[in-house]
Amino acid sequence: MTQNPGPYGPEDGEGPTGGNRPPGGPPPQNPGPYGQPNPPAQGGSPYGYGGGQPYPQQSPPNSPPPKSPSRTSVEGKNFFAALFDFSFQSFVTVKFAKFIYAILIAFIILGYLLVVISAFSENAVAGLLVLLLGWIPAMIYLILFRITLEFMIALVRTSQNTAGTRAEIEALRSDLKNRG
């Protein structure tokens, strides 16, 4: 008589894996999801190297310690120094973005209120219609201004990151020339 195995596989002495092992022996090795053996619970790796920990990265002897990412002069200047930088090496867009966005929101709200007031001064139906539906174009303008501002900030940050990467590459080149 065959018995259905439990939800966790055949019990001791049942089925294809349980019948060949003595009762109380080690449980059978259940393969992983693709037929490979499961890794050991603790300790070494099934592939022969220890613990599954990655190999530590070591720097060559007599090398300087790793440098932190250098900040370019773009972020080092204050707002007014960057505002009057005629070489355009410093950017004010990122520093000024919150203020620009707040001014844009204020202008959109002011414009909406002026349109509502002028519509109510013409007649009540037009005023009510603008009051109920006039926020939609205002919201569209706000979304478009926000997207434009985010695009400008992304361009500036790309430029800043590129300048930082270029400075780090030049420093690495000079280090390699000094070693060789």
C-alpha positions in Angstrom: 0.0 0.0 0.0 1.4 3.4 -1.0 1.1 6.3 1.2 1.1 9.9 0.1 4.2 11.7 1.3 3.7 14.6 3.7 4.1 18.2 2.5 7.9 18.0 3.2 8.7 14.8 1.3 8.9 11.1 2.2 9.4 10.1 5.8 12.2 7.8 7.1 12.1 4.5 5.2 9.5 5.7 2.6 9.9 6.5 -1.0 12.9 6.4 -3.2 15.3 8.4 -1.0 14.1 7.2 2.4 14.1 3.5 1.6 17.8 3.3 1.1 18.9 4.9 4.3 18.8 3.6 7.8 16.3 5.1 10.2 17.8 8.0 12.1 20.4 8.6 9.4 21.1 11.9 7.8 18.3 13.4 5.7 18.6 13.2 1.9 20.1 16.0 0.0 17.3 17.9 -1.7 18.5 19.6 -4.9 18.1 23.3 -5.4 15.5 24.7 -7.8 17.5 23.8 -10.9 18.9 20.5 -9.8 22.2 21.8 -8.3 23.0 20.8 -4.7 22.0 23.3 -2.0 25.0 25.2 -0.4 26.0 24.1 3.1 24.2 25.9 5.9 27.4 27.2 7.5 31.1 27.1 6.9 32.7 26.3 3.6 31.5 26.5 0.0 30.5 23.6 -2.1 33.1 24.8 -4.6 36.1 24.5 -2.4 36.9 28.1 -1.2 36.0 29.2 2.3 32.8 30.7 3.6 31.4 32.2 0.4 33.0 35.5 1.4 34.4 37.6 -1.4 38.2 37.9 -1.7 39.4 41.1 0.0 40.7 43.8 -2.3 44.3 44.7 -1.5 46.1 47.7 -2.8 49.7 47.3 -4.0 52.5 48.0 -1.6 53.9 51.6 -1.5 50.6 53.0 -2.9 48.9 56.0 -1.5 45.7 55.5 0.4 42.6 55.7 -1.8 41.4 59.3 -2.4 37.9 60.4 -1.6 36.1 61.6 -4.7 37.2 65.1 -5.3 34.7 67.9 -5.2 35.1 70.3 -8.1 35.1 74.0 -7.8 31.6 73.9 -9.0 30.3 73.0 -5.5 32.9 74.8 -3.5 31.9 78.4 -4.4 29.1 80.2 -2.6 26.0 81.4 -4.5 27.2 85.0 -5.3 30.6 83.9 -6.3 29.0 81.4 -8.7 26.5 83.9 -9.9 29.3 86.3 -11.0 31.6 83.6 -12.4 32.2 84.7 -16.0 34.1 81.6 -16.9 30.9 79.5 -16.2 32.9 76.9 -14.3 30.4 77.1 -11.4 26.7 76.4 -11.8 23.9 78.2 -9.9 21.1 76.1 -11.3 21.2 73.4 -8.6 21.6 76.0 -5.8 18.9 78.2 -7.2 16.3 75.5 -8.2 14.2 75.6 -5.0 13.9 79.4 -5.3 13.0 79.3 -9.0 10.4 76.6 -8.4 8.8 78.5 -5.6 8.6 81.7 -7.8 7.1 79.6 -10.6 4.4 78.2 -8.2 3.6 81.7 -6.9 3.2 83.1 -10.5 1.0 80.2 -11.5 -1.2 80.6 -8.5 -1.3 84.4 -9.0 -2.2 84.0 -12.7 -4.9 81.5 -11.8 -6.5 83.9 -9.3 -6.3 86.8 -11.7 -8.1 84.7 -14.4 -10.8 83.6 -11.9 -11.4 87.2 -10.8 -11.6 88.5 -14.3 -14.0 85.6 -15.3 -16.2 86.4 -12.3 -16.2 90.1 -13.3 -17.5 89.1 -16.8 -20.3 86.9 -15.5 -21.0 84.3 -12.8 -21.2 81.3 -15.1 -17.8 82.0 -16.7 -16.3 82.6 -13.3 -17.7 79.4 -11.9 -16.5 77.5 -15.0 -13.0 78.9 -14.6 -13.0 78.3 -10.9 -13.9 74.6 -11.4 -11.8 73.8 -14.5 -9.1 76.6 -14.6 -6.8 74.6 -12.3 -6.2 72.0 -15.0 -4.1 74.3 -17.3 -2.4 75.7 -14.3 -1.4 72.2 -13.2 -0.2 71.4 -16.7 2.0 74.5 -16.7 3.4 73.6 -13.3 4.2 70.0 -14.5 5.9 71.4 -17.7 8.0 73.9 -15.6 8.9 71.1 -13.2 10.1 68.8 -16.0 12.1 71.6 -17.6 13.7 72.5 -14.3 14.6 68.8 -13.5 16.0 68.5 -17.0 18.3 71.5 -16.4 19.4 70.2 -13.1 20.1 66.8 -14.6 22.3 68.4 -17.3 24.2 70.4 -14.6 24.8 67.3 -12.4 25.9 65.3 -15.5 28.4 68.1 -16.2 29.6 68.2 -12.6 30.0 64.4 -12.5 31.9 64.4 -15.8 34.2 67.1 -14.5 34.9 65.1 -11.3 35.5 61.9 -13.3 37.9 63.8 -15.6 39.8 65.2 -12.7 40.1 61.7 -11.1 41.2 60.1 -14.3 43.9 62.8 -14.8 45.1 62.2 -11.2 45.3 58.5 -11.9 47.2 59.1 -15.1 49.7 61.3 -13.3 50.1 58.6 -10.6 50.8 55.9 -13.2 53.3 58.1 -14.9 55.1 58.8 -11.6 55.3 55.0 -10.9 56.6 54.0 -14.3 
